[in-house]
Amino acid sequence: MKFEIPFIEEIYKNQVKLNFDFVWKKTIKKNKKTLLTSIVLFLLGFLIIYGNDNIGYILIAFSIYGFIEFYRIQSAYKKSKLNYFTITENEIIKQIEISEKSIWEFNDEYFRYKDYKYDAKINWIAFKGYRIIENNIFLDLNVGNFSSYILSQVEVGNDNFNEIIQLVDQKVKRITD
């Protein structure tokens, strides 16, 4: 199966947002738990100190450490998000300027992707898996932090999308989360 797909800004923005959110999902969830735990420890420590027991200072120290960790992770998240979406906006500008269709080829031996930057034939073994999120298939490579090729059902149609999923499912494992 071979497809020539024009660049559609809205689809691209949605795809990179889905990928970014997926990559940070577990970290953000864990960070919220850290914040809640820190709040509980702080309040408990304060109540213990109020009851004239010095052990509450230890709980407050743990809660302060938790607050610092929460702030550190939130800062990293915001910095990463700003950087990621700045790169995304630059890519959108370049894609619109070049106005070239990307080529997506799926066959038994390899996956091929071609755009204005490069032409890559990738053996199926190079993928660690695939994900389907909101009618987008993410082909995740074994390199980097969720380096993925992302294709939307809207770009290829329902029947072709289902055929692609069937082929990819035979070649790589599905990642669930």
C-alpha positions in Angstrom: 0.0 0.0 0.0 1.3 3.4 -1.0 -0.2 6.8 -0.2 0.7 10.3 -1.2 -0.6 12.6 1.6 -0.7 16.3 1.5 0.3 18.3 4.6 -2.8 19.4 6.7 -1.8 21.7 9.5 -4.8 20.9 11.8 -4.1 17.1 11.6 -0.4 17.6 12.2 -1.0 19.8 15.3 -3.4 17.3 16.7 -1.0 14.4 16.1 2.0 16.1 17.8 -0.2 17.1 20.7 -1.4 13.5 21.2 2.1 12.3 21.1 3.4 14.9 23.6 0.5 14.2 26.0 1.1 10.5 25.7 4.8 10.8 26.5 4.2 13.0 29.6 1.0 11.3 30.8 2.6 9.0 33.5 5.0 11.7 34.7 2.2 14.2 35.1 0.0 11.7 37.0 2.9 10.8 39.3 3.7 14.4 39.9 0.1 15.2 40.9 0.3 12.3 43.4 3.5 13.8 44.8 1.8 17.2 45.3 -1.2 15.6 47.1 1.1 13.5 49.3 3.1 16.6 50.1 0.0 18.6 51.1 -1.2 15.8 53.3 2.3 15.5 55.0 2.5 19.2 55.5 -1.0 19.4 57.1 -0.3 16.4 59.3 3.1 17.7 60.3 1.5 21.1 61.2 -1.2 19.4 63.3 1.5 17.3 65.1 3.6 20.4 65.8 0.4 22.2 67.0 0.0 19.3 69.4 3.5 20.0 70.9 5.3 17.0 69.3 8.5 17.7 67.4 8.1 14.7 65.0 5.9 17.0 62.9 9.0 18.9 61.7 10.1 15.7 60.0 6.8 15.4 58.1 7.0 19.1 57.1 10.6 18.5 55.9 9.4 15.6 53.7 6.5 17.7 52.4 8.9 20.5 51.5 11.0 18.1 49.6 7.9 16.9 47.8 6.9 20.5 46.9 10.4 21.0 45.5 10.2 17.8 43.4 6.7 18.9 42.1 8.0 22.3 41.1 11.1 20.7 39.4 9.0 18.3 37.3 6.4 21.0 36.5 9.2 23.3 35.3 10.7 20.6 33.1 7.3 19.9 31.7 6.6 23.5 30.8 10.1 24.0 29.3 9.7 20.7 27.3 6.3 21.7 26.1 7.5 25.2 25.0 10.4 23.7 23.1 8.4 20.9 21.5 5.7 23.2 20.2 8.2 25.8 19.0 9.8 23.0 16.9 6.3 22.0 15.8 5.4 25.5 14.6 8.7 25.8 12.7 8.0 22.5 11.0 4.5 23.7 10.1 6.0 26.8 8.5 8.5 24.7 6.5 5.9 22.1 5.4 3.6 24.9 4.1 6.5 26.6 2.4 7.7 23.4 0.6 4.1 22.2 -0.1 5.2 18.7 -0.9 3.2 15.5 -0.3 4.6 12.9 2.0 4.8 9.3 0.8 3.8 6.5 3.1 4.4 2.9 1.9 3.5 -0.2 3.8 4.6 -3.6 2.6 5.6 -7.0 4.1 9.3 -6.2 4.1 9.5 -2.6 5.3 7.8 0.7 6.0 8.8 3.7 3.9 8.3 7.3 4.6 9.4 10.2 2.4 9.0 13.9 2.8 11.0 17.1 1.9 13.7 16.2 4.5 14.4 12.6 3.9 13.5 9.3 2.4 13.6 6.3 4.8 13.0 2.6 4.3 12.7 1.0 7.8 12.6 -2.7 8.4 9.7 -3.7 10.7 12.1 -4.9 13.3 13.2 -1.3 14.0 9.8 -0.6 15.5 9.1 -1.3 19.2 5.4 -1.2 18.6 2.4 0.8 17.5 -0.4 2.7 19.3 -3.8 3.8 18.1 -5.0 7.1 19.7 -8.1 8.9 18.5 -8.0 7.3 15.0 -4.3 7.9 14.6 -1.7 5.1 14.3 1.6 5.8 15.9 4.5 3.7 14.6 7.0 3.9 17.5 10.7 3.4 16.6 13.2 1.7 19.0 15.1 5.0 19.2 14.5 8.1 21.2 11.7 9.1 23.5 8.7 8.0 21.5 10.0 8.9 18.1 7.0 8.0 16.0 5.5 8.1 12.5 1.9 9.2 12.9 -0.8 8.7 10.3 -4.5 9.7 10.7 -7.5 7.7 9.6 -8.8 10.9 8.0 -5.7 11.1 5.7 -6.1 7.6 4.2 -9.8 6.7 4.7 -11.5 4.0 6.9 -10.8 1.0 4.7 -7.2 1.8 4.1 -6.6 2.6 7.7 -8.0 -0.8 8.7 -5.8 -2.5 6.2 -2.7 -0.6 7.5 -3.6 -1.7 11.1 -3.9 -5.3 10.0 -0.5 -5.3 8.3 1.2 -3.4 11.1 -0.3 -5.7 13.7 1.3 -8.7 11.9 4.7 -6.9 11.9 5.0 -5.2 15.4 3.3 -5.5 18.7 0.6 -3.1 19.9 1.4 -0.8 22.8 -1.4 -0.2 25.2 -1.7 2.3 28.0 
